[in-house]
Amino acid sequence: MPRKPIEIPRRLAALRERFEHWRASRKRGERIPDQLWESAVRLAGKYGAYKTARTLGLDYTSLKKRGSPSVPSQPRTKRSARADFVTLLPTSSGLPECTVEIENVHGSKMRIHLRGADGTTLGALARSFLRELE
């Protein structure tokens, strides 16, 4: 079944024409003028960053960086309660052992199985995992 063409709002289509004109007449390596970026950011606040970036042929991440806070981010769904800290108690056997699963807000997961290690190892691994994906 063929896809239905995406409707582009009139203001976004007009800005796309301005971008196309600029791209056709620019010199190699020339940066996008601030006036075009400002218009793109303004419309991203109204129509969304993804739709605006795709329509204008812009990098989504660059548009988001230029637009914050006027470009709203997509609402995040709450997956589960957020734990600020976890206390690990040693088991009654001589060798502490546990499996811990960590999931960040982006959905990336890490599973750690500890046998005979202390909580500092787990804390360091968890901090490293969560910091790298921010």
Sine and cosine of phi, psi and omega as CSV:
sin_phi,cos_phi,sin_psi,cos_psi,sin_omega,cos_omega
0.00,0.00,0.80,-0.60,-0.02,-1.00
-0.93,0.37,0.55,-0.84,0.02,-1.00
-0.96,0.27,0.55,-0.84,0.08,-1.00
-0.97,0.25,0.74,-0.67,0.00,-1.00
-0.88,0.48,0.61,-0.79,-0.01,-1.00
-0.98,0.22,0.78,-0.63,0.05,-1.00
-0.98,0.21,0.75,-0.66,0.02,-1.00
-0.95,-0.31,0.82,-0.57,0.03,-1.00
-0.84,0.54,0.52,-0.85,-0.07,-1.00
-0.82,0.58,-0.70,0.72,-0.02,-1.00
-0.91,0.41,-0.60,0.80,0.02,-1.00
-0.94,0.35,-0.62,0.78,0.04,-1.00
-0.91,0.42,-0.63,0.78,0.02,-1.00
-0.91,0.42,-0.65,0.76,0.03,-1.00
-0.93,0.37,-0.58,0.81,0.05,-1.00
-0.87,0.49,-0.63,0.77,0.06,-1.00
-0.89,0.45,-0.64,0.77,0.04,-1.00
-0.89,0.45,-0.67,0.74,0.05,-1.00
-0.89,0.45,-0.69,0.72,0.01,-1.00
-0.88,0.47,-0.66,0.75,0.03,-1.00
-0.89,0.45,-0.70,0.71,0.01,-1.00
-0.89,0.46,-0.70,0.71,-0.01,-1.00
-0.89,0.46,-0.59,0.81,-0.01,-1.00
-0.94,0.33,-0.45,0.89,-0.09,-1.00
-0.94,-0.33,-0.02,1.00,-0.08,-1.00
-0.98,0.22,0.33,-0.94,0.10,-0.99
-1.00,0.01,0.47,-0.88,-0.01,-1.00
-0.84,0.55,0.75,-0.66,0.03,-1.00
0.99,0.10,-0.06,1.00,-0.02,-1.00
-0.95,0.32,0.70,-0.71,-0.02,-1.00
-0.98,0.19,0.42,-0.91,0.05,-1.00
-0.90,0.43,0.77,-0.64,-0.01,-1.00
-0.87,0.49,0.53,-0.85,-0.01,-1.00
-0.84,0.54,-0.59,0.80,-0.02,-1.00
-0.88,0.47,-0.64,0.77,0.04,-1.00
-0.93,0.36,-0.66,0.75,0.04,-1.00
-0.87,0.49,-0.71,0.71,-0.02,-1.00
-0.87,0.48,-0.66,0.75,0.04,-1.00
-0.90,0.43,-0.66,0.75,0.01,-1.00
-0.90,0.45,-0.68,0.73,0.00,-1.00
-0.90,0.44,-0.67,0.74,0.00,-1.00
-0.87,0.49,-0.72,0.69,-0.02,-1.00
-0.95,0.31,-0.50,0.87,0.06,-1.00
-0.91,0.42,-0.56,0.83,0.07,-1.00
-0.91,0.43,-0.47,0.88,-0.02,-1.00
-1.00,-0.04,-0.67,0.74,-0.12,-0.99
-0.96,-0.29,-0.11,0.99,-0.01,-1.00
0.98,-0.18,0.58,-0.82,-0.06,-1.00
-0.92,0.39,-0.65,0.76,-0.05,-1.00
-0.90,0.44,-0.77,0.64,-0.03,-1.00
-0.89,0.46,-0.66,0.75,-0.01,-1.00
-0.91,0.41,-0.74,0.67,-0.01,-1.00
-0.87,0.48,-0.69,0.73,-0.02,-1.00
-0.91,0.41,-0.70,0.71,-0.02,-1.00
-0.91,0.42,-0.63,0.77,-0.08,-1.00
-1.00,-0.02,-0.10,0.99,-0.02,-1.00
0.95,0.31,0.59,0.81,0.00,-1.00
-0.96,-0.27,0.34,-0.94,0.10,-0.99
-0.97,0.26,0.83,-0.56,-0.05,-1.00
-0.84,0.54,-0.73,0.68,-0.05,-1.00
-0.90,0.44,-0.65,0.76,0.02,-1.00
-0.90,0.44,-0.65,0.76,0.03,-1.00
-0.90,0.43,-0.68,0.73,0.02,-1.00
-0.88,0.47,-0.68,0.73,-0.01,-1.00
-0.89,0.45,-0.66,0.75,-0.01,-1.00
-0.95,0.32,-0.46,0.89,-0.14,-0.99
-1.00,-0.06,-0.28,0.96,-0.09,-1.00
-0.91,0.41,0.66,-0.75,0.04,1.00
-1.00,-0.02,0.05,1.00,-0.07,-1.00
-0.95,0.31,-0.31,0.95,0.09,-1.00
-0.99,-0.12,0.94,-0.34,-0.06,-1.00
-0.94,0.35,0.63,-0.78,0.08,-1.00
-0.99,0.10,0.37,-0.93,0.01,-1.00
-0.91,0.41,0.65,-0.76,0.02,-1.00
-0.91,0.42,0.67,-0.74,0.01,-1.00
-1.00,0.00,0.66,-0.75,0.04,-1.00
-0.99,0.13,0.61,-0.79,-0.01,-1.00
-0.99,0.12,0.90,-0.44,-0.05,-1.00
-1.00,0.06,-0.69,0.72,0.02,-1.00
-0.29,-0.96,0.16,-0.99,0.01,-1.00
-0.89,0.46,0.63,-0.78,-0.02,-1.00
-1.00,0.04,0.78,-0.63,0.04,-1.00
-0.99,-0.13,0.81,-0.59,0.04,-1.00
-0.99,0.11,-0.46,0.89,0.03,-1.00
-0.44,-0.90,0.36,-0.93,0.04,-1.00
-0.71,-0.70,0.73,-0.69,0.07,-1.00
-0.97,-0.23,0.82,-0.58,0.04,-1.00
-0.96,-0.27,0.84,-0.55,0.02,-1.00
-0.98,-0.20,0.64,-0.77,0.02,-1.00
-0.91,0.41,0.54,-0.84,0.03,-1.00
-0.97,0.23,0.22,-0.97,-0.02,-1.00
-0.95,0.30,-0.38,0.93,0.05,-1.00
-0.97,0.26,0.21,-0.98,-0.05,-1.00
-0.93,0.38,-0.45,0.90,-0.04,-1.00
-0.93,-0.36,0.94,-0.35,0.06,-1.00
-0.91,0.41,0.67,-0.74,0.00,-1.00
-0.56,-0.83,0.69,-0.73,0.06,-1.00
-0.36,-0.93,0.31,-0.95,0.12,-0.99
-0.85,-0.53,0.78,-0.63,-0.02,-1.00
-0.82,-0.57,0.71,-0.70,0.10,-1.00
-0.92,-0.39,0.72,-0.69,0.00,-1.00
-0.84,-0.54,0.71,-0.70,0.05,-1.00
-0.76,-0.65,0.76,-0.65,0.03,-1.00
-1.00,-0.03,0.03,-1.00,-0.07,-1.00
-0.91,0.40,-0.33,0.94,0.01,-1.00
-1.00,0.06,-0.11,0.99,0.02,-1.00
0.99,-0.10,-0.04,1.00,0.06,-1.00
-0.95,0.32,0.64,-0.77,-0.06,-1.00
-0.83,-0.56,0.47,-0.88,0.10,-1.00
-0.65,-0.76,0.72,-0.69,0.06,-1.00
-0.91,-0.42,0.76,-0.65,-0.01,-1.00
-0.85,-0.53,0.79,-0.61,0.08,-1.00
-0.93,-0.37,0.91,-0.42,-0.04,-1.00
-0.96,-0.28,0.72,-0.69,0.08,-1.00
-0.68,-0.73,0.91,-0.40,0.04,-1.00
0.96,0.27,0.38,0.93,0.03,-1.00
-0.90,-0.44,0.39,-0.92,0.01,-1.00
-1.00,-0.05,0.10,-0.99,-0.05,-1.00
-0.90,0.44,-0.42,0.91,0.01,-1.00
-0.90,0.43,-0.57,0.82,0.04,-1.00
-0.89,0.45,-0.72,0.69,0.02,-1.00
-0.88,0.47,-0.72,0.70,0.00,-1.00
-0.86,0.50,-0.69,0.72,0.00,-1.00
-0.90,0.43,-0.68,0.73,0.02,-1.00
-0.90,0.44,-0.70,0.71,-0.01,-1.00
-0.89,0.45,-0.71,0.70,0.02,-1.00
-0.87,0.49,-0.69,0.72,0.00,-1.00
-0.88,0.47,-0.71,0.71,0.00,-1.00
-0.89,0.46,-0.75,0.66,-0.06,-1.00
-0.95,0.32,-0.57,0.82,-0.01,-1.00
-0.94,0.35,-0.63,0.78,-0.06,-1.00
-0.92,0.39,-0.47,0.88,-0.09,-1.00
-0.99,-0.14,0.13,0.99,0.00,-1.00
-0.94,0.33,0.00,0.00,0.00,0.00
